[in-house]
Amino acid sequence: MPIKIENRVLFPHDVLLLVADGRKNGFIKKGIIAELECVYYRKNVMDNAIVDKENVSSVDEYDEFRSIVRCPIPSVNYSTVVNLRWRYKNEKLREENGLRMTENQTVHSWENVTYGAVLDGETVVVFAKGLNLRPARESDPGQFSCHFGLGNWETDERFMFTTKALVAGQEVVRCSLPRSIRNNPDKASGIQVTIGVTPRVRARGHERSLLPSVAKIFDAKSEQKKKGEGKYELCACTMVWNQAFALREWILYHAWLGVERWFIYDNNSDDGIEEVVRELDLEDYNVTRHVWPWIKTQEAGFSHCALRAKRECNWVSFMDVDEYFYFPYSTPRHQRFRELGYAGQNSLRTLVSNFSSSPNTIGEIRTSCHSFGPSGLNSPPSQGVTVGYTCRLQSPERHKSIIRPDALDATLLNVVHHFHLRKGFEYLNLPESTAVLNHYKYQVWEVFRSKFYRRVATYVADWQQNQNEGSRDRAPGLGTEAIEPPDWPLKFCEVWDTGLRDFVLSNFADIWTGLLPWERSPSR
C-alpha cells in the first residue's frame, strides 16, 4: 500500500512521523508495526544511500487524515530525516515500489511548531509551541495572524488565506475564519493552518515569519458520539502517560458518582492503555482515547479538550487519574445524610446539575484537594488506591475544577486545571464539608518514581531541574534525583483519613471485585 510521510517532528527521545495513505481513515492496523522499519542516512551524503535501519518504536492513529509512526533517535552521524520502508518477512528491504517518499525533507522541532487547530463557531483555535507567551496571562493578539491553505506555504503562498488573531495566550491563538471557509464549514476539516508572528517593534529584516506547522483543521463535531437528545450533564477529561493501571478504578468510581462521558488524552503512553480504554468503552463507559503526542502541553491539551466537549457536555471535570471526589457524608455513620441524598449514586452529577440553569452565573466549581502519602506501604495496594492509601497531609494543597465549556474565556487560558471565565461568570468554591478531592499524589515509590520522567505541564519545571524546589508542584525535600528516601513509606502522613476507604468498602465493594487490573492479573 502506498504511504506518504507528510511531516517529521524531532522529540527528545524519538522522531515522530505523520503518515498518510490518501484514505480518510488512515493506514494503521494493529499488525503493521512488524511490516515497517525506520531507515537512516549519513549526514551530507548526496545519494541518500541507506546505511542504517531500526525497528519502528510504535504506530498509532492520530486524526482522520494521518497516523503516527515513531522511530528511534538516529545516532550523531545520521540525519534526522528518517524514512520508512516496507520489509518482507525475511527482513530484506522492499524497493521503492509501494512507498511514496515525501518531497519535503524538513524535520520540525517539537519546541517550535504549530501542532493543532480546532474549529469553534466562526473562529479557529490554533495550538503552537514556540510562542513563548507568559503563563496565565492574555497576550497582545496584534502580533499574530493565521494562515490557511491546501498547498505548501513554505514554497507557494498562492494557496494562502490570512486572517488576524482575535485573542492569544500561552500556546493558543484564536483567529477568525476566512470567508470561504466560514461559508463552507463542512469542507474546512483537513485544511492546513499555521501562525504568523510579527515582531512587536518592526524593523528592516524583521517582517512577519511563519511558524513551521504540522496542523490541519479538526472539526470536533466530526467525532461526536450521539446519545439522543441533549447533552451529557457531566463529563471528565484527563491527560495521562503510562497510567493504564490506574484508569479502570478511577473511571468505575466516578461513573458511579455520575460521570457520563470520558475524554482520555494519551501523552505518549506505551503501557497498553488503548486496550484498557477499548474494554471500558465496550462495557458502555463511553470512553474515548485521544492521541496527544505533544509533550509539555497539558494546558493546551485541556483547552483542546474543552473545545471538543463543548458540543457534548454541560459540565466537564478536569482532574488527574490519581484524584477522587469524596463526599464527607458518605460513610456508614452518616446514614441519615445518605438517605437525604447528600452522597449517593450520581451525587456528583446531581451537584453540578443544580448550577446548569441558564440564568446561573456559576461557570466553574472548585474543590479542595487533600494530598495522600504512601501510608506505610512498600508496594501498590492490592485493592486499589481508594482502599489502600489512608494517610494524608493535614491541610489541602490545591483546588481542581469542574467547568462549563460555554462559560470559558475566548483565550481558553487555564492554570493548574483552573480556567479563565468570560465576563459575567464566576467560580464557586465548594466547602470541604460538601466535597473534597482525595489526591493520591505520593504513592509507593515504584509508582511515584515515574513522575521523574517528565512533567506534562508547560510551565512547571521537570523534576530533574533545579528550579522551584520549594513549590507545591514538587515533593517537599525530595530533590532532583529519583532516589527513594529511606523514610518514604511514612512521609506525608499527618492525618489518618479512612473516609473514602470506608465508603468504597461499604457501598460498592462488589463492583471492585474481579474488575480491577490487580484482581484479574495472575502475576499479582
N, C-alpha and C positions, 0 to 999 in steps of 0.2 A: 504494500500500500504506500503510495507517495505521501511523504510528510514534509513539512516546511518549518524550519526554525525561524520564528519571527523576531525573537529578541533573546538576548543573554543578559543576565544580571549577576554581577560578582558579589557574593556574600563572604563573610569571614571564613566559612567552613565548606562552601561548595559553590558551584556555578549553576545558576538556575536558568533553564532553557524553557521559553514559552513556545510551544509547538502546536501547529495547526495542520489539518489534512484536507481542509476545504469543506468538511462536513459540519453541520450545525452542532452535532453532539460530540465532536472531538474524536480522537482515535484511541484513547486509553482504555485498555481492557486489563483485567487482573493479571493475566499471564504475560503481558507484553514486555515486562522488565527483563525476562530471560531472552528476548529476541533482539534487544538493543544493546549497544555498548558505546561508551564515550571515546572519542578519538582526539588525539592531541598532536600539535605540530611544534616543531622547534621555532623559536623566535628568529625572525629575519631570514627564514628560508623561503625563497621565492616560489618554488614549485609545489609548496604545500604537501609534501610527501608525509604520509602518516608515519610517525616514529614511535608512538606510544598509544596504548589503549587501556581502559579501565572499565570495570563493570558499572552500569548505571546504579546510582545510590537508591533512587526511588522514583516512582511515577505517580501522578495524581491528577484528578480532574481539577480544573481551575474555574473557567467560566463556560458559557455556551459556545464559545468560539475556539478555545485553546485548552491545552493540557500542560502540565508541568513535568519536566524531566530534570532531575538533579544529578549532577556529575561531580566527582571529587575535584578538589582544587588541584590544578596542574603543578608540577614541581617548578622550581625557579627558572629553569632554562626553556620552559614551554610557554606558548601563548595561551592566554585565557579565552581565545576564540575557539571554544570547544565545539566539535560537531558530533553528530550521531551517525551510526551505521547499523543496518540490519546485519545479522550474522546467521550463518547456517548452524544447524545443530552440532556440526563438527568444529564449531568455534572459528571457522575461517570467515574473514570479512566478505560480505557481498560487495560487488562492484557498485558503481553509481546508479545502476538500474533500480528504480523504485524509490530513490531518495532525491528530493529537491533541496539542494543547498541554498541557503538564503544568500542573496547578493550583499545584504548588509552584514558586515563583519564587525560591527561595533559591539563592545561589551560595556554595559552601563554599571555604574557603582550603585549599590543599594543605598548609599548615603546621599545621592544626588539624582533623583529620578521621579517623574510623575508616574504614580503606580495605580491609580484608580479614579473612576468617575461615575457618579450616580445621578440619574435624573430625579429632580424634585420639583414637580409642577412645571413652571416655565423657566426654571433655572437648572444648572448642572453644578453639582458639588464635586470638586476635584481634589484629590489627595496627592501630596508630594513631599518627598524628603529633600532637604537642602534649602528650604526657605529660611531656616534659622530665625524663626519668629519667637517672641518671648512666650513663655508658658502662661496660661490663664489670662492672657491679655489680647484684646482685639487689636489688630494692626491696620495700618492705612491701606485700603484696597486700591488706592490710586496708582501704586507701583506695579500692579498685577493685571494681567489680561489672560483670556482663554482663547485657544487656537484649535480649530476643528478641521478635519479633512479626511479624505479617503486615500490620499496619496502619502508620500513620504515628505514631510515638511522640511526635513533636513536638506533635501535636494530640489524640491519642487513646490514653491509656495503658491502656485496657481490653484492648488486644490484647497486652499486655506480660507476659512472664515474666522473672523476675530470679533470678540465681544469684551466689554470691560468687566472687571471684577466688581461685585456689589459689596461683599464683605470678605474679610480674611482673618485668620487666627490660627496659630500653631502650625499644623500641617494641612490646613483646609482652606481652600479658596472657592467661593461661590460666585458664579458668573451667570448672566442672562444667556439664554439660548439664541443662536442666530434665527432669524425669522423663518428660514426654510426648514430648519429642524423643528422649531416651535409649531409650525403648521402641519408637520408630519411626524408627531412624536413616536408613532408605531415603527417608523423606519430609522429612529435615532440609535437604537441599540447596535453596538459594534463600531460606531464612528470613532476614529482616533481623536484624542484630545491631549493637549499639554498646556502648561502655564508659561506665559511670558513675564519676564521680570525687567522692570525699568529702574535703574539706579535713582535714588532719591534726589541726587544732585547730578543733573545731566552735564556731560562734558563730551568733548570730541573723542570719539573712540569708545564711548560708553553708551551705546544705544541699547534698545531692548534686546534681551537674549532669551532664547527658549530653553527650558529645561529638557533634558532627554526624557523620553516617555515610552512606557510600555502600556499605557492606559487606553482602554476602549470603553465607551459609554455603556453602562449597565442600567437596565430598567428594572426596578425592584418588582414591578407587577408581573414580570415575565416568569417568576418562580413562585409566586404567591400560591399557597395552598388554600383551596376553597373549603369553607366549613359551614356552608349555608348562609343565612342572612346575618349581617352584623359582624362586629369584630370580636376577637378574643378579649376578655376583660383583663387578663393578667398573663404576661409573657416574661421570659427571663433570657438574658444574654450574658455570655461569659467568654473569656479568651483563655485557652489552655495550651500548655506544652507538656506532653508526656504525663497526662493525668487521667488516662483511661481507667486506672484502678479506682479512682475516686468518683467517677461520673455516675455510676448506677445508684449508689446510696444517695447522692445529692439530688438526683432527679426524682427518685421514688419518694423521698421525703417531701420535697417541695411540691410535687404533683398532688400529694395528699393534702397539702395546705392550699391547693387551688391553682397552681401554675398550669396553664393550658398549652403553651407553645414555647419551644426552646430553640435558641439560636446559639450554636456552638462554633466559635471562631477558633480554628485549629492553627496554631502558630508553629508549624514545622514539627509536629509530633511524629515519632517513629515507633510507637508502642502499641499499634493496632487499634487506635481509638475509633477508626472508621467502622470496625466490626462491632464495637460496643454501641455506637450510635445506630447502626443498622438494626441491631437486635432490639434496642429500645423503641425505635420507630415501628418495627413490626409488632411490638407489643402495645401499639397505639398511644405512645407517649408523645407523639408529634414533635420529634427531634430532627433537626437538620444540621449537618456539619458544613461549614463554610471554610474552604481552604484560604488561609491568610498568611502567606509566606513572608510578609514584610516585618522584619524584626525592629524592636524598639518603637512600636507604633500602637500601643494599647489605646491611647486617647483617640487617635484617628479611627482605629477599629471600632471603638464604641460609637463614634459619630456615624460611621458606615452602618452599624447595626441599627442605630436609631432610625435612620432613613429607611432601611428595609422593613423595620417593624411598624413604621408609621401607618401603612395601609392595613395592617392586620390586627394591631393591638391598641387598646385604650391605655394600658399601663405596661411598662417594661421595667423589670428589676435588673439592675446591673450589679452583679456580685461575682465572687470567685467560688470555685468548687469546694473550697475548704470553709465556706461560710454558710451558716444555717440560721434561718429565722426561728426564734423561740418566743413563745408567749408565756410569761411567768405564771399565768393562771392555768397551766396545762397539767399540773401534777395531780395525783390522786387526792391529795389533801385539799385541793381546791375544786372538789366535785360540784359544789354549788355554783361556782362561776362557769364551769363547763356546761352545766345544764342551762345557764343563761345565754350560752353561745359566745362567750368571750374567747374561747380557744377550742375549736373542734375542727373537723374536716372542712376544708375550703375556707378556713378562718382568715387566711391572708388575702384571698380573693375578695371575701366579704368586706374586709377592712378597706381595701382600695376602692371598691365599688361605691362606698359612701361618698367618695370625692369625685365621682365621674359625671355628675350632673353638669350641664353646660354652663350655668351661671357661676359655678365654683371657680375660685381663683387659685386653688392649690395646683401647682404644676409639678411638684417634687415632694416626695415623702422621705424623710431621712431617719435612719435608725442607727442607734449607737452600737458599736462593736466591742465585745469582750474578747480579749486575746487569751487563748488557752495554751498551756505548755505541755511537755511530754508526759506529765502526770505520773512520773515514776516508771514509765515503760521503757524497755530497751528494744522492742520490736513492734511492728504495726499491730494494733488491737484486732483480734480475730472477729469481733462483732461490729466493726466499723468505728468511725471517728466519733459519732454521736454517743456511743456507749462507752468507748474506751478512754477518751480524754475528759477528765473531770476536775482538773485544777487549773486556775487561771490567775491573771493579774487582777488586782483589786479594782482599778479604775478603767473605764472604757478608753480606747486609744483613738478611734476614728468613727466616722459615720459612713454608711453606704446608702444608696438611694434607689427609689422606685420613681420613675418619671413618666409624665405624659408626653409622648413624642410630638404632639401638636402644640405643646407649650414651650418648646425649646427655642432659644435664640437662633437667629439665622446663621451665626458663626458655628454653631454646634460645639462651642468650647466646653470642655469638661476636664476636671482635675480630680484624681482620686475618686472616680465614679460619681462625681457631682457635676451636673450640667448647669450652664448659664441659661436662665429663663428669659423669654421675651417679655417686654413691658406689659404689665397688667397681671402677671403671675408671680406667685411667691412660693417659698418652700415651707414645709411643716416639719418640725422636729417631734417625732413620737417620744413620749415619756418612756423611760425604761420600765415603768410598771405596766405598760401596754405591750411593748415588743422590744426585743434586742436581737442582735446578730451574734451568735457564737462563732467566733473566728478561730478555727483550729490552725493557728498560724505557726506555732513552734511544735511540730510533731516530732516523733522519734527521729534520731539523727539520720538514718538511711533515707528517710523521706525528705527531711529538711535540707539535706546536703545538695539536692538537685537544684535548689534556688541559686547556688553559686554559678551555675552555667551561664545564666543571663537574666537580667530583669526585662520585663516586657514594656514597662512604661517608658515613654520617650524622655522624660525629664527627671528620671530617677537614676542615680549612679549605679552601675553594676557593683556586685559585691566585692569584686577584686580591686576596685578602685578606691583609693584612699580619700574619699570625699564624704562629707556629711555623716561621719561615723556615729554621731550622737542623735541622728534623726530617727523618727518613728518608722521610717522606711527600712531601717536596718535592725538587726537583733542587738540589743544593748550589750556592749562589751565583747562581741564575738570577733571583731576584726575583719580582715580581708581574705583569710585563707579557710578552706573547707577542712578544718581540723576539729574534730569533736572535742569540746571541753570535757574534762573528767566528770564534772557535775551536771552534764547536760540533762539527764533524766529528771533532775529535781529543779531545773531552772523555771522561772516564770510562774512559780506556784505560790500564790499568796492567799487564795481563797478556794476551798473545795466547793465546787458547784456541780451537783448531780441532777439539777432540774431537768435538763433536756434528756439525759440518760433515762431517768425515771419515766419521763413522758413516752419515750420511744418503747421502752420495755413493757409499759402498762397499756399502751394504746394500740400499737400495731407491730409487736414483735413478730407476729405470724407472717407479716408481709416481708420482713427481713429474711426469714428462714428459707434457705435454698436459693435466694435470688442475688445475694451479694457475691462479688467475684471470689472472695476468700472462702465463702461457704461452698462454692462449686468446684474450686480448684483442688485436685488431688495432691498438689505439692504443698498445700498449706497444712 
